Amino acid sequence: MEIVDIEELEMIEALQESSGPSLLDILRGKQSGSLPNAAVRDHILHVMRLRPQASANLLLLCEPTTS
């Protein structure tokens, strides 16, 4: 079992948008990687050495509205 918080899900979503690894690939890699007990975020950043950008959905939420 793996607990994934909303920030980690946003990171994974951004990776998916840029044709990165799937959620399943990330979780399988974490399980067999060097930091199996660390957070998913740590696996993505330190083991996979990926730096995901903000997802399109997150950017839409942060976009200023015009009246």
N, C-alpha and C positions, 0 to 999 in steps of 0.2 A: 504494500500500500504506500502511496506517495501523496503527501499533502502539497498542493500547489496554490499559492496565493494569487490574488488578482494581478499584481504587478508581474509575477512570473508568467501568467497567462497572456498578459499584454506583450511581454518579450517574445513569447512563442508565436503569438499572432503576427508580430512584426517579422519574425524570421520566416514564417510561412508566406507572407506577402512578397518577400524577396527570394522566393524559391529555396529557402533554407530547409533544414531537417524538419521532419514531422515530429509531432508530439510523441508518438510511439518510439521513433528513433532516439529522441532526446532521453526519454525515460529508460529505454533499454541500455543506452550508452552510459547513463548515470549509474545504473545498477551494476554494470560490469567495469565501471571506471575507477579512477583513483580516489574519488571522494563520494562513495556511495551513501554516506550518512549526512552529507552536506545538503544545503538547499538546492533546488533546481537552478536558481539564479547563479549560485556559485559554480555549478557544473557548466552552465552555458558560458559564463564569463572566464573562468579559470582553466577548466579542462578543455572545453571546445574552442576557447579563445575567440568567441564571437562577440560582436558589439552591435546588437540590434538597435535600429533606429526606432522612433515612435511609430506605432501602427497608424494606418490611415484613419481608423475609427477614433483613436485617441486624438489625433490632430483635428478631426472634425469637432470633437467635444470641446477642444481648447480654442477653436476659432472664434474670434470676436464677432458678435452679431451687429448688424447695422440696422438702424431704425428708419 
